[in-house]
Amino acid sequence: MKTLTLALAVFGLFATASQAQQTPSQPAVSPEARTQFVQVGQLLADPSNGVVLRNKTIVITGNQVVEIRDGFVGEGQVVDLRDRFVLPGLIDSHVHLTSQQSPTGRLDVVTRTDADRAMIGAGYARRTLMAGFTTVADLGGPNEAVFALRAGIARGDVVGPRVIASGSSVSVHGGHGDANGYRDDVLHILSPESVCSGPDDCMRAVRTQVRSGADIIKITSTGGVLSNTAAGLGQQFTDAELAAIVEVAHRMGRQVTAHAHGADGINAFLRAGGDSIEHGTYLDAESIRLMRQSGAWLVPTLLAGDYVARVASGPDNFFTPAQTAKALEAGPRMLAMAGRAHDGGVRIAFGTDSGVSAHGDNAQEFALLVQAGLTPLEAIQAATVGAAEHLRISNEAGRIAPGMPADLIAVAGDPLSDVTELERVTFVMRGGVIYRAD
């Protein structure tokens, strides 16, 4: 039996993993129909039950898990993770792969093409995968760039996580998601097709996004922190517009998630039949009641709240005055919000809004969720089985089981004791391909 330790994997059969560091367009190893035996010391295969299995071998053929055996077995292609804690690849339900906040952000909007954004997104996608996130939902980015990046990863041209994409957000004219703070003639160029006014026009915007390739519809039900306008964080769509958006999206087989801070916009969207809330900063008792009644999910994006509050209150604040005021108002409230939602029995899915904070730092969300009152296991469930259910991909992600894609990660310590272990991922496999083996 030829055993490949993690150290040998870097230089032996999986030497192309190091080449992937230099040329991210190439996968580490072709996921041909060969069999690998991944020997695991501790295994959280199904986070829904929290059971940690010991001394197991995950048998993988091609890109799929075929069996989990007792003991350390196998011959030929053996990967030694006997001193590691292994769990399913993580899921981030809210990212923006084609951008990242910086002092040049407002200039970047008018100097970068969609091709530029797709290329930049390829770098951020690779960084996200190396951090242990094998699936993401990209919620709000230019259609051409985001959909091209999604397709490039699916073909294997680009190294990155599986991408579920909304493309451009459906937004109101002048609201969050539209272009703000530029000359009038520039605004008309920058404003996306998905901006709308009135129920009929908003139905058109949803249909346009579906035609363009959206897997999920993302709307901006309220104002946003980083839109450069002093329009507040309250409801921006009318009730009639929200009802029209949800109805037509559901008719076309798409779920709808809403960027929403103010309780008025949260509750109006939930009453319209919306599926999930992103952020939820000012949710109230009525919000919790509506979410529990409908089974809607909350994606709290605590890392984004933490990040904008730190930037806005720091010595190197690069936000505009309108952005700064909203960041200082909303950011510090988000931990308590998530705690209230958790205590109220709301279903929580992991999401960071990365692109606001830095790509690759996604796992810092885990510690914030624990600060908000979740246990480490609940935080891990939010990023695996919970996020998979939220995104309706439970047969593709969130567990390690026969018939599932071989998406798994490893850390040195026990994340159920110290959830920050997930910030130090040492091994990443997606679809049977090893991309990281420290």
N, C-alpha and C positions, 0 to 999 in steps of 0.2 A: 504493500500500500504506500502510495506516495502522498505524503501530507504536505500541503502548502500552508505554512504559517503566514500570518499577516505580513511579517517582514519579507519573506520570500516572495509573497504575492506581488510586491511592488516591483521586484527585479526579475521574477521568473515568468510564468505563464501570463500574468497580468501586467507585464511591463508596459503594455500600451496604455495602462492607466496613467503612468507618468507622462506619456506622450499626450494624453488628453489634457494635462495641465498646460501643455504648450500649444496644442491645436484643439480647442474645445469643440470643433466641428466633428471630431471623430469619437465614437463611443469607445470606452475602455476595452471592451471585449465584445465581439459579435455574439448576440444571443442566439446562437445556432442550437439545434435540438440535441445538445449534449447534456449530460447529467452532472450536477455539482452536489457535493455533500457538505453542508454548512454545519459544523459542530459547534454547539452553543452551550455555555455554562449555565446561564439564566435566560429564560425566554418568557416574555409577556406576549404570547401569540394572539390572544383575544382580550384586549383591554376592557371589554364590557364586563368580564367576570373578575378581573383583577388577579387571576391565578398566575403565579410565577412558576413555570416548569423548570426543572433542572436536568442537566446532562441529556440534551436532546440533539438529534441530527435532523436538519431540514433538508429534504431531498428536493432538488429543483431540476426540472428538465426544460431546456429552452428558457422561456421567460416565465414559467409557471411553477408554483409549488405543487408537488405531487404527493408528498407524504411528510409526516413528522414522526420520526422513529425514536424509540427509547435508546439511550446510550450513545456513545460515539462510534459511529459506523461509517463505512464507505471506503472506496478505493478510487484511485485516479485523481479526479478533480475534487480535492478536499480543501475546505477553507476553515482554518482553525480560529474559532471565536470562543474557545473553552474558558477563557478568563474574562469574558465580556458579558454585558447585559444587552440582550437583543430585543427589539420591539418593531412593530410595523413602521414603514416609512411615514413621516409626519405629513399632515395636511394643513396648509394655511388657506383659510377661506376668504382672505381679502389682501391682495397685493396689487401693486402697480409696477410691473416689471420694466416698462419702457422709460421710467424716469426716477429721479430721486431728488428730494429737496436739497437745495444748496443756495448760496448767495447769488448765483447766476440764474436761478430758476425762471424769473420773469423774462430775461433775455433769451434763454434757451427756447422758449415758446415760439419766438419769431426767427430764430436762427437755425434751428434743427428741422430737417425734413423728416417725413415718416420713415424713410430709409435709414436715416441716422438713428431714429428712436428704436427701430427694430434691431440694429446692430448693437446699440447700447443695451437693449433688453436681453440680447444673447449673453452678454457678460453678466448681467444681474441674474439671469436664469441659472447660469452655471454656479454662481455664488450661492444661490438659494438651495440648489440641489446638494452642494457640498456641505451645507449646514444641516442636512438630514430631511429636507422637505421634498418629498417625491411627487406631491400633487399640490397645485395651487389653483385658486380662483382669481383671475385677473379682472378686477372690477373697475373699469373706467380708464380707458386709454384710446388713442386714435385707432380706428378700425383697421386701417391697412397695416400698421406696424404690429399691433397686437395679434391679429389673425395670421399674419405672415410668420410671426415668432411661434405661435401655437403649431402651425403646420410644419415649420422647420424642425421643431423638437419631435413631433410625431413621426416625421420621416427619418429621423436620426442624423440630420444635417447639423443640428445644434444640440449641445449637452444641456439638459435642463429638466425640470420636473414636468410631469403631465400637466397641461394647462386647460382649465375650463375658463372661457373668456366671455365677457359681456360686450367688449368693445366700448364705444362711447356711451356715456350715461345719458339716459333720457332726462332732460332738464327743462326748466322754464326759461324763457327769454329773460336775460338779465340776472338769473339766479345762479346758485352754485352748480357748476358743471358747464355753464356758458363762459365765454371769454369776458373778462372784466378788467377795467383799469387801463385800457389802451385807447388810442385815438379811434374815433368813430369809424373811419374807413378801414382800419385794421381789425376792429371788432367784427365787422361783417365777413371778413376773410377767415377769421379764426373760429367763428361760431360754427359748431358741428351741425350736421343734418338732423341729429337727434334732439335738438332744442325745439320746443313746441309751445304753443299757447292754445287753449281750448280743447275740449274732449276729442273732437274729430282730428285735430292736428296731432294730438298726443297719440291717438291710435295709429296715425300715419307713421309717427316716429318709431313706435314699437315695431310695426311691420317692416319698416326700413331696416331696423337693426337685425331682425330675424332674417331678412333677405340677405343682409351683408354677412351673416354667419354667426350671430350671437348664440351661445349656448344657454345663456341666462340673461334676463333683463335686469339691469341695475338702474335705479332712478334716484334722483335727489329730492326727497320729499321735503326737506327743510334746507335752510341756509347752511353754509359750511365754514369751518374755521379758516381754511386757506384760500377761499375765493376772495379776491381783492375788492371787496365791496362792503360797506357798512350796512348790510341788509339784515343783520341779526341771524339767529339760529332757529327761528320759528318756521312754521309751515309756509311753503311757497306754492305748491300745486293746490288747486281747489279740490274739494271733495269729488266733484264731478269728473275732473281730470284724472284723479287717482282711480276712481271706479272704472273709467274707460281703459286706462293703462292695464290694470290687473285683468279685466275681462278679456281684452284682446290678446294679451300675452298668454293667458291660460288656454284660450281657444287655439293658439298656435303652439301649444305644447311646451311653453317656457315658464319657469317659475320666476317670480319677481322679488328682488331684494331691494331695500330702500336705505340709502344713506339718510339718517334721521337723528337729529339732536334734540330738538324741542318736543315736549310731550304732545303738543297739538298735532304736529306732523306725524309723530309716531302713531298716535291713536287713530288719526284719520286714515292712515295707510292700512293699519290692521283692520279697521272696520270695513275697508274696501276689499279685504280678502288677501292682503299681501302675505308673502311667505316668510320673510325674515327681515330683521332690522340690523343694520350696520351702525355701530357706535352706541346709540341709545342713551346719550348723556343725561337727559332730563326725564327719563321715563318715570312714570308715577304709578300709583296703585292701580289705576285704570289700565295702564299699559300692561302691567303684569297680569291682570285679570284677562285681558284680551289675548295675550300671548299664550297663557295656559289654556284658554278656551279653544283656540284655533290650533295649538301646537306649533306656533311660529317660533323660529329660532332667533336668538340674539348672538351677534358677533361683536363683542365689546371693544376690540381694538385698543386695549389699554396701553400698549406700547406707543401708539400714535399720540394719545393724550399726554403721556409722560414726556414724550419727545418735544411736542410743541410748547408745553409749559416750561421745559428747561431752556429751550431756545429763546422764548419770549421774555423770560426773566433773567437771561444771562447777559454777559458783557458783549457778546458778539452776535446779538440779535439781528438777523437779516430779514425779518418779516416787515411788511408794510404796517403803518399804524392800524389799519382796519384788521389785518390778520393778527397783530399783536393783542389787540383788545379782546378778540374772540378766543385766542389761545389761552390767555390768562383767565378768562371766564370759564371756559369749558374743560380744559385739560385737567385741572386739579379735582374735578368732580367725578371723573370716570371710575376710579377705584370704588368709591362708595356706591355708585350706580350698579356696578357689577355685583357687589355684595348684596344689594337689595334684590336684584333679579335672582341671584342664586338662592337666597333665603326664601324667595317667593315661588321657587319651583320652576323657573323659566329654563328651557333647554338652551344650553350655551355651546356654541361652536367656536373653535379657535380661529382667530384672525388677527392680523397685526396692522394692516394698512401700510405694509412696508413699501417704500417709495416716499412715504413721509419720513419715517425713520430709515436707517440704512439697510439695504438688502444684505442678507447673511446674518443679521442680528435677530432674526425672527424668533428664535428660541427664548429670547429675553422675556417674551410674553408669558411664559410659564410661571416665572417667579411673581409677576404682577397678578396673575390669576390666583395664585396661592395667597398673596397678600389680601386679595379681595374676599377670601374665605373658602375657595375651593381646596380640596385636598390635592396632593400631587397626583393621585390616581385620577381624580375627576378632571384635572387639567390635561392629563395625557389622554383621557377618554375624549375630551373636547377636540383634540388634535388628531384623533384617529377614528374610532367608530362614530363619534358624534358628528364630526365634520363630514364624514362619508355619508351619513344619513341625511344631513342637511343638504349636501350637494347632489344627493340621489345617485351615489356611486358605491353603495355598500357592497356590490358584487365585484368591485374593481379595486377597492382600497380600504384601509383601516384595520385589517386583520392579516395575520399570517396563517393560512389554512389551505388544505388541498383545493386546487381549482382556482386559487387567487393568483394574481400577478405577484412575482417575487420581488416585492418592494420591502426592504428591511434595512434597519440601521442598527448600530451598536455603539455603546458608551462603556467607559471603564468602570464606573460606579453604579450604584443603585438609584435610579431617578425617583423611585417611590419613597426613598428616604431623603434625598436631596434633588429636587427637581431641576436645579441648575446644572446637573450633569448633562442635561440635554443641550446645553450651550457648548458642550465639548464633544461633539460626535466624532468618532474615530473610524467609522466604517459606513459606507453607503452603497447599497445595491438597489437599482431600479430595473424592473423587468428582466431580472437575471443577470444584469451587467454590473460588475463592480466598478464604481467610479471613485471610491475613496477607500483606502486601506492603510491607515496610519500605523 
